[in-house]
């Protein structure tokens, strides 16, 4: 009987449900999301679902469009210099009014428990307070930014106390100084600072822009910090929001946040797809590497077996027992993504003949055609060269063209090392391919 897709998705989400329970997520979103009457209810329902799954939530909302609308109604405009807003006394009042309204709207929606909706039976407690301590931006380049400020520090202890009590913490784009002043702050800066101060497990920024793409228009699903810096330097078509979020991600990762997610908020369920599926839907920026290639350990045997057993059943790979894998695990390398082994390969050296065997190359079905086989091959070749091996050989029954396209030539059993030649199975009739390894 076929598995219903919804059930399969729910089962596959189980590891992430367990992993996220008790974690602290800081989610930042702009005033555009608050004003979007069509999409806001679904977003709030997703917040409620995350909270019901035991995730500790800090929500940071913006209010720029609401502030600007308020000022336009007064025939005034927010002024910007070098991308920074100047907040005079009238603008500050608009900031306070718009931020308060946005906050009240969000609190009201998070308080809903209407029957026949995703919020039915939910009782969420939302709190906030003067947890963002600010200081004035001051005079820069001769320009006085007046009531525009920046984060001095976050009262992390107070926020943790609320989270420990099971409350959702909601922060507005306002900061307070020890002298009693109120400052207009960037919601993105508050979100990044809060995530850093709380040592949050994730900082999630919901964007108005479509997902980041590379120069070939392919989605950028994961980035390491050096790649983010390069992106900021090289890609000229990034808009100001994207640049601000990328800089915030760098800052948060440097200050202890392990993962930052950038999501297009216009995608229905983007939060759920990002958090409860292996590949997500947005861009993941990781301080410690989301995907890693490394030497296998004994703990990887289960993952390797899950990759190779289906190929063994089809006769594509020669069968290996768990015991054999345990003895030979040092020969294996794996690619791990989010804690799961998604590809593997092995190198067996024959130093006397200066030959190496590439074996057990396997990639999980859902990750094929992403170049992981090439990544493994390149790493095996590099390792073989470090061992002073001069040629690499492989035995295969199904993937001859793949190896021919990558510089391998046809060989025969006589070209194999003596120990391997004695084990060659003529009934299996594997094709032999050999590739020189220039030093």
ZIMO-V92947 format. One record per backbone hydrogen bond with DSSP energy under -0.5 kcal/mol. CO is the residue of the C=O (numbers start at 1). NH is the residue of the N-H. E is the energy in kcal/mol with one decimal. If there is no record, write none. Layout:
BEGIN
co=CO nh=NH e=E
co=CO nh=NH e=E
END
This chain:
BEGIN
co=4 nh=7 e=-0.7
co=4 nh=8 e=-2.3
co=5 nh=9 e=-2.7
co=6 nh=10 e=-2.2
co=7 nh=11 e=-2.5
co=8 nh=12 e=-2.4
co=9 nh=13 e=-1.4
co=10 nh=14 e=-0.7
co=11 nh=14 e=-1.0
co=13 nh=16 e=-0.8
co=13 nh=17 e=-2.1
co=14 nh=18 e=-2.3
co=15 nh=19 e=-2.2
co=16 nh=20 e=-2.4
co=17 nh=21 e=-1.1
co=20 nh=23 e=-2.5
co=23 nh=25 e=-0.6
co=23 nh=56 e=-3.2
co=24 nh=201 e=-1.7
co=24 nh=202 e=-1.5
co=25 nh=27 e=-0.5
co=25 nh=58 e=-2.2
co=26 nh=28 e=-0.5
co=26 nh=204 e=-3.2
co=27 nh=60 e=-2.9
co=28 nh=206 e=-3.0
co=29 nh=62 e=-1.6
co=30 nh=33 e=-0.9
co=30 nh=34 e=-1.1
co=31 nh=35 e=-2.0
co=32 nh=36 e=-0.7
co=33 nh=36 e=-0.6
co=35 nh=37 e=-1.4
co=36 nh=40 e=-2.8
co=39 nh=43 e=-1.9
co=40 nh=44 e=-2.8
co=41 nh=45 e=-2.3
co=42 nh=46 e=-2.0
co=43 nh=47 e=-2.1
co=44 nh=48 e=-2.4
co=45 nh=49 e=-2.2
co=46 nh=50 e=-2.5
co=47 nh=51 e=-2.4
co=48 nh=52 e=-2.3
co=49 nh=53 e=-1.2
co=50 nh=53 e=-0.5
co=50 nh=55 e=-1.9
co=51 nh=54 e=-1.7
co=54 nh=22 e=-2.8
co=55 nh=57 e=-0.6
co=56 nh=25 e=-2.8
co=57 nh=169 e=-2.2
co=58 nh=27 e=-2.8
co=59 nh=61 e=-0.5
co=59 nh=171 e=-3.3
co=60 nh=29 e=-2.3
co=63 nh=67 e=-2.7
co=64 nh=68 e=-2.7
co=65 nh=69 e=-2.1
co=66 nh=70 e=-2.0
co=67 nh=71 e=-2.3
co=68 nh=72 e=-2.4
co=69 nh=73 e=-1.9
co=70 nh=74 e=-0.8
co=71 nh=74 e=-0.7
co=71 nh=76 e=-3.2
co=72 nh=75 e=-2.0
co=79 nh=86 e=-3.2
co=81 nh=84 e=-2.0
co=84 nh=81 e=-3.1
co=85 nh=87 e=-0.6
co=86 nh=79 e=-0.8
co=86 nh=88 e=-0.8
co=87 nh=147 e=-3.0
co=88 nh=92 e=-2.6
co=89 nh=93 e=-1.7
co=90 nh=94 e=-1.7
co=91 nh=95 e=-2.4
co=92 nh=96 e=-2.6
co=93 nh=97 e=-2.5
co=94 nh=98 e=-2.8
co=95 nh=99 e=-2.6
co=96 nh=100 e=-2.2
co=97 nh=101 e=-2.2
co=98 nh=102 e=-2.4
co=99 nh=103 e=-2.5
co=100 nh=104 e=-2.7
co=101 nh=105 e=-2.4
co=102 nh=106 e=-2.2
co=103 nh=107 e=-2.7
co=104 nh=108 e=-2.5
co=105 nh=109 e=-2.1
co=106 nh=110 e=-2.4
co=107 nh=111 e=-0.7
co=108 nh=111 e=-0.7
co=109 nh=112 e=-1.1
co=110 nh=124 e=-0.5
co=113 nh=121 e=-0.7
co=114 nh=117 e=-0.9
co=117 nh=120 e=-2.1
co=119 nh=122 e=-2.2
co=124 nh=126 e=-0.6
co=125 nh=168 e=-3.0
co=127 nh=170 e=-3.2
co=129 nh=131 e=-1.8
co=131 nh=133 e=-0.7
co=131 nh=155 e=-3.0
co=132 nh=134 e=-0.5
co=132 nh=176 e=-2.4
co=133 nh=152 e=-3.0
co=133 nh=153 e=-1.9
co=135 nh=150 e=-2.5
co=138 nh=140 e=-0.5
co=138 nh=145 e=-2.2
co=140 nh=143 e=-1.7
co=142 nh=144 e=-0.5
co=143 nh=140 e=-2.7
co=143 nh=145 e=-0.7
co=145 nh=87 e=-1.5
co=145 nh=148 e=-1.9
co=147 nh=184 e=-2.8
co=148 nh=137 e=-2.6
co=150 nh=135 e=-2.1
co=153 nh=133 e=-2.4
co=154 nh=156 e=-2.2
co=155 nh=159 e=-1.8
co=156 nh=160 e=-2.9
co=157 nh=161 e=-1.9
co=158 nh=162 e=-1.7
co=159 nh=163 e=-2.5
co=160 nh=164 e=-3.0
co=161 nh=165 e=-0.9
co=162 nh=165 e=-0.6
co=162 nh=167 e=-2.2
co=163 nh=166 e=-1.9
co=168 nh=127 e=-2.8
co=168 nh=170 e=-0.5
co=169 nh=59 e=-3.2
co=169 nh=171 e=-0.5
co=171 nh=61 e=-2.0
co=172 nh=174 e=-2.0
co=173 nh=185 e=-2.1
co=175 nh=183 e=-2.7
co=176 nh=134 e=-1.8
co=177 nh=180 e=-2.1
co=181 nh=177 e=-2.2
co=183 nh=175 e=-1.9
co=183 nh=185 e=-0.6
co=184 nh=149 e=-2.4
co=186 nh=190 e=-2.2
co=187 nh=191 e=-2.6
co=188 nh=192 e=-2.5
co=189 nh=193 e=-2.7
co=190 nh=194 e=-3.0
co=191 nh=195 e=-2.5
co=192 nh=196 e=-2.1
co=193 nh=197 e=-2.8
co=194 nh=198 e=-2.4
co=195 nh=199 e=-0.5
co=195 nh=200 e=-2.7
co=196 nh=199 e=-0.9
co=200 nh=258 e=-0.6
co=201 nh=259 e=-0.7
co=202 nh=26 e=-2.4
co=203 nh=205 e=-0.5
co=203 nh=261 e=-2.7
co=204 nh=28 e=-3.1
co=204 nh=206 e=-0.6
co=205 nh=263 e=-2.4
co=207 nh=265 e=-2.2
co=212 nh=220 e=-2.5
co=214 nh=217 e=-2.2
co=218 nh=214 e=-2.6
co=219 nh=221 e=-1.0
co=221 nh=284 e=-2.4
co=223 nh=286 e=-2.1
co=224 nh=227 e=-0.6
co=224 nh=228 e=-1.9
co=225 nh=229 e=-2.3
co=226 nh=230 e=-2.1
co=227 nh=231 e=-2.3
co=228 nh=232 e=-2.2
co=229 nh=233 e=-1.5
co=230 nh=234 e=-2.7
co=231 nh=235 e=-2.1
co=234 nh=236 e=-0.8
co=235 nh=238 e=-0.6
co=239 nh=243 e=-2.3
co=240 nh=244 e=-2.6
co=241 nh=245 e=-2.6
co=242 nh=246 e=-2.5
co=243 nh=247 e=-2.4
co=244 nh=248 e=-2.2
co=245 nh=249 e=-2.3
co=246 nh=250 e=-2.2
co=247 nh=251 e=-2.3
co=248 nh=252 e=-2.6
co=249 nh=253 e=-2.7
co=250 nh=254 e=-2.3
co=251 nh=255 e=-1.1
co=252 nh=257 e=-2.5
co=253 nh=256 e=-1.4
co=256 nh=258 e=-0.6
co=258 nh=287 e=-2.9
co=258 nh=288 e=-0.6
co=259 nh=203 e=-1.9
co=260 nh=285 e=-3.5
co=261 nh=205 e=-3.0
co=261 nh=263 e=-0.5
co=262 nh=283 e=-2.4
co=263 nh=207 e=-4.0
co=263 nh=265 e=-0.8
co=264 nh=267 e=-1.7
co=266 nh=268 e=-0.6
co=267 nh=270 e=-1.9
co=269 nh=273 e=-2.7
co=270 nh=274 e=-2.3
co=271 nh=275 e=-2.2
co=272 nh=276 e=-2.2
co=273 nh=277 e=-0.6
co=282 nh=284 e=-0.5
co=283 nh=262 e=-2.6
co=283 nh=285 e=-0.5
co=284 nh=223 e=-2.9
co=284 nh=286 e=-0.6
co=285 nh=260 e=-2.8
co=286 nh=225 e=-0.7
co=290 nh=338 e=-2.3
co=292 nh=336 e=-3.1
co=294 nh=334 e=-2.8
co=297 nh=300 e=-2.0
co=298 nh=301 e=-1.2
co=300 nh=304 e=-2.6
co=301 nh=305 e=-2.8
co=302 nh=306 e=-1.8
co=303 nh=307 e=-1.0
co=304 nh=307 e=-0.5
co=304 nh=308 e=-2.4
co=305 nh=309 e=-2.6
co=307 nh=311 e=-0.5
co=308 nh=312 e=-2.6
co=309 nh=313 e=-2.4
co=310 nh=314 e=-1.2
co=311 nh=316 e=-2.3
co=311 nh=317 e=-1.1
co=312 nh=315 e=-1.3
co=321 nh=325 e=-2.4
co=322 nh=326 e=-2.4
co=323 nh=327 e=-1.8
co=324 nh=328 e=-1.8
co=325 nh=329 e=-0.7
co=326 nh=329 e=-0.5
co=328 nh=331 e=-2.2
co=329 nh=332 e=-1.7
co=331 nh=347 e=-2.2
co=332 nh=296 e=-2.3
co=333 nh=345 e=-1.9
co=334 nh=294 e=-2.4
co=334 nh=336 e=-0.5
co=335 nh=342 e=-2.8
co=335 nh=343 e=-1.1
co=336 nh=292 e=-2.5
co=337 nh=340 e=-1.7
co=340 nh=337 e=-3.0
co=340 nh=342 e=-0.6
co=342 nh=364 e=-3.0
co=343 nh=335 e=-2.5
co=344 nh=362 e=-2.5
co=345 nh=333 e=-2.8
co=346 nh=359 e=-2.6
co=347 nh=349 e=-0.6
co=348 nh=357 e=-2.8
co=350 nh=353 e=-0.8
co=350 nh=354 e=-0.6
co=350 nh=355 e=-2.0
co=351 nh=354 e=-0.7
co=354 nh=390 e=-2.3
co=354 nh=391 e=-1.4
co=355 nh=350 e=-3.4
co=356 nh=358 e=-0.6
co=356 nh=393 e=-3.0
co=357 nh=348 e=-2.4
co=357 nh=359 e=-0.6
co=359 nh=346 e=-2.6
co=360 nh=362 e=-0.6
co=362 nh=344 e=-2.6
co=364 nh=367 e=-2.4
co=365 nh=368 e=-1.2
co=367 nh=370 e=-0.7
co=371 nh=375 e=-1.7
co=372 nh=376 e=-2.4
co=373 nh=377 e=-2.5
co=374 nh=378 e=-2.6
co=375 nh=379 e=-1.9
co=376 nh=380 e=-2.7
co=377 nh=381 e=-2.7
co=378 nh=382 e=-2.1
co=379 nh=383 e=-2.5
co=380 nh=384 e=-2.7
co=381 nh=385 e=-2.4
co=382 nh=386 e=-1.8
co=383 nh=387 e=-1.0
co=384 nh=387 e=-0.7
co=384 nh=389 e=-2.3
co=385 nh=388 e=-1.9
co=390 nh=437 e=-3.1
co=391 nh=356 e=-1.6
co=392 nh=435 e=-3.0
co=393 nh=358 e=-2.7
co=394 nh=433 e=-2.3
co=396 nh=431 e=-2.9
co=399 nh=403 e=-1.5
co=400 nh=404 e=-2.4
co=401 nh=405 e=-2.5
co=403 nh=406 e=-1.2
co=403 nh=408 e=-2.0
co=404 nh=407 e=-1.3
co=409 nh=434 e=-2.8
co=411 nh=432 e=-0.5
co=412 nh=415 e=-2.3
co=413 nh=416 e=-1.5
co=417 nh=421 e=-2.8
co=418 nh=422 e=-1.9
co=419 nh=423 e=-0.5
co=420 nh=423 e=-0.7
co=420 nh=424 e=-0.6
co=421 nh=424 e=-0.9
co=424 nh=426 e=-0.9
co=425 nh=429 e=-1.6
co=425 nh=430 e=-0.6
co=431 nh=396 e=-2.3
co=432 nh=411 e=-2.7
co=433 nh=394 e=-2.2
co=434 nh=409 e=-3.0
co=435 nh=392 e=-2.9
co=436 nh=438 e=-0.5
END
